[in-house]
Amino acid sequence: MGGVAAFRLPRAPLKFEHREKGIWVFNFLRKKWVRARPEEVVRLTLVHYMVTEKRYPAGLTALEHSLSRSGKVFRADVVVYQKQGKPWLLAECKAPDVPLDDNAASQALHYASLLGVCFVALCNGITCTFLELAHPDVGWQPGLPDFPIDSSSHAEEGPNFS
């Protein structure tokens, strides 16, 4: 992947709760409590940034989207759709102690090939980077791409992916 400029996600106002079986975090898209594993906290922090700062439509954002090929099932961490229902961006999230290396990029690019997205993003909470698949020669860029304006009207409409 090479030297990508760092883009650190801003802190998200996530709700945490201590329970008998550990710490839980409220998944604001699915409207339910889930175990607060490091990767889950990164995923929810990323989605919060996507929806609040980048204006990605919450109603067009799917978490842990199932993909399959040759009988194998995979789960993409975050998939953002265009208003027309076409997958637009796939984001693969890792725990903060997991480097965004060639292995992480390879996994995300494999999932992207199954979906046919325009963009792939990688995030571990420390670094967030994206690649535009139509222009891979540009390389991985810091942050996230802007959501297409023509697809963002009626931001809360769209299929329910929960």
C-alpha positions as CSV (number, residue, x, y, z in Angstrom):
1,M,0.0,0.0,0.0
2,G,2.9,2.4,0.6
3,G,3.0,5.6,2.6
4,V,-0.5,7.0,2.8
5,A,-0.9,10.3,4.5
6,A,-2.7,9.8,7.9
7,F,-6.3,10.8,8.3
8,R,-7.5,10.2,11.8
9,L,-11.3,9.9,12.4
10,P,-12.8,12.4,14.8
11,R,-14.2,11.0,18.0
12,A,-17.8,9.9,17.7
13,P,-20.4,10.4,20.5
14,L,-21.0,6.6,20.9
15,K,-23.0,5.3,23.8
16,F,-21.3,2.5,25.9
17,E,-22.8,0.3,28.6
18,H,-21.1,-2.0,31.1
19,R,-22.9,-5.4,31.3
20,E,-22.2,-8.8,32.9
21,K,-20.6,-10.0,29.7
22,G,-18.4,-7.0,29.0
23,I,-18.8,-3.6,27.4
24,W,-21.5,-2.9,24.8
25,V,-21.9,0.0,22.3
26,F,-25.2,1.2,20.8
27,N,-25.3,0.7,17.1
28,F,-27.2,3.8,16.1
29,L,-28.0,2.5,12.5
30,R,-29.5,-0.8,13.7
31,K,-30.9,0.7,16.9
32,K,-29.5,-2.1,19.1
33,W,-26.7,-2.8,21.6
34,V,-23.8,-4.9,20.3
35,R,-20.5,-6.0,21.9
36,A,-17.9,-3.2,21.9
37,R,-15.2,-5.1,20.1
38,P,-12.4,-2.8,18.9
39,E,-13.4,-3.4,15.2
40,E,-17.0,-2.6,16.0
41,V,-16.1,0.7,17.7
42,V,-14.0,1.6,14.6
43,R,-16.9,0.7,12.3
44,L,-19.4,2.8,14.2
45,T,-17.0,5.7,14.5
46,L,-16.4,5.5,10.7
47,V,-20.2,5.4,10.0
48,H,-20.8,8.3,12.3
49,Y,-18.2,10.3,10.4
50,M,-19.7,9.2,7.1
51,V,-23.2,10.3,8.0
52,T,-22.5,13.4,10.0
53,E,-19.5,14.9,8.4
54,K,-19.4,13.5,4.9
55,R,-23.2,13.5,4.5
56,Y,-23.5,9.9,3.3
57,P,-27.1,8.9,3.5
58,A,-27.8,6.7,6.6
59,G,-30.6,5.0,4.8
60,L,-28.2,3.9,2.0
61,T,-25.6,2.5,4.4
62,A,-25.4,-1.2,5.2
63,L,-23.3,-2.8,8.0
64,E,-21.8,-6.3,7.7
65,H,-23.2,-6.8,4.3
66,S,-23.1,-10.5,3.2
67,L,-21.4,-11.4,0.0
68,S,-20.9,-14.8,-1.5
69,R,-18.8,-16.4,-4.2
70,S,-18.3,-20.1,-5.0
71,G,-20.2,-21.2,-1.9
72,K,-18.1,-19.0,0.4
73,V,-19.7,-16.2,2.4
74,F,-17.9,-13.0,3.2
75,R,-19.0,-9.9,5.2
76,A,-18.2,-6.4,4.1
77,D,-18.0,-4.1,7.1
78,V,-19.7,-1.1,5.5
79,V,-21.3,-0.7,2.0
80,V,-22.7,2.6,0.9
81,Y,-25.2,2.6,-2.0
82,Q,-26.2,5.3,-4.5
83,K,-29.8,6.4,-4.5
84,Q,-30.4,4.1,-7.5
85,G,-29.4,1.1,-5.4
86,K,-25.9,0.5,-6.9
87,P,-23.1,-0.2,-4.5
88,W,-20.9,2.9,-4.4
89,L,-18.3,2.4,-1.6
90,L,-17.1,-0.5,0.4
91,A,-15.2,0.1,3.7
92,E,-13.2,-2.5,5.5
93,C,-12.6,-1.8,9.2
94,K,-9.9,-3.1,11.4
95,A,-9.1,-2.8,15.1
96,P,-6.7,0.1,15.9
97,D,-3.8,-2.4,16.5
98,V,-4.2,-3.9,13.0
99,P,-2.1,-2.2,10.3
100,L,-3.7,-1.2,7.0
101,D,-1.3,-3.1,5.0
102,D,-1.4,-5.1,1.7
103,N,-3.3,-7.9,3.4
104,A,-6.1,-5.5,4.5
105,A,-6.1,-3.9,1.1
106,S,-6.3,-7.3,-0.7
107,Q,-9.3,-8.3,1.4
108,A,-11.1,-5.0,0.7
109,L,-10.3,-5.2,-3.0
110,H,-11.6,-8.8,-3.2
111,Y,-14.9,-7.8,-1.6
112,A,-15.1,-4.7,-3.9
113,S,-14.7,-7.0,-6.9
114,L,-17.7,-9.0,-5.8
115,L,-19.8,-5.8,-5.4
116,G,-18.6,-3.7,-8.3
117,V,-18.2,-0.5,-6.2
118,C,-16.5,2.7,-7.3
119,F,-14.5,3.2,-4.1
120,V,-12.8,1.1,-1.5
121,A,-11.9,2.5,1.9
122,L,-9.8,1.1,4.8
123,C,-10.0,2.3,8.3
124,N,-8.5,1.2,11.7
125,G,-9.5,4.4,13.6
126,I,-6.0,5.7,13.4
127,T,-5.7,5.8,9.6
128,C,-8.6,6.1,7.1
129,T,-7.8,5.9,3.4
130,F,-9.6,5.3,0.1
131,L,-8.9,4.2,-3.5
132,E,-11.0,5.2,-6.5
133,L,-11.1,2.0,-8.5
134,A,-11.6,3.8,-11.8
135,H,-8.2,5.5,-11.2
136,P,-6.0,3.1,-9.2
137,D,-2.9,4.8,-10.5
138,V,-3.6,7.8,-8.2
139,G,-3.1,5.5,-5.3
140,W,-4.6,5.4,-1.8
141,Q,-5.8,8.8,-0.6
142,P,-6.3,10.0,3.0
143,G,-9.9,10.3,4.3
144,L,-13.0,9.4,2.3
145,P,-14.5,10.5,-1.0
146,D,-17.4,13.0,-1.2
147,F,-20.8,11.4,-1.8
148,P,-22.1,12.1,-5.3
149,I,-24.4,15.1,-5.1
150,D,-26.9,13.7,-7.6
151,S,-27.3,10.6,-5.4
152,S,-27.7,12.4,-2.1
153,S,-31.1,13.9,-2.4
154,H,-33.7,12.3,-0.2
155,A,-30.8,11.2,2.1
156,E,-33.0,9.3,4.5
157,E,-34.9,7.4,1.8
158,G,-33.8,4.1,0.4
159,P,-33.9,0.5,1.4
160,N,-33.6,-0.6,5.0
161,F,-30.4,-2.6,5.2
162,S,-30.5,-3.5,8.9
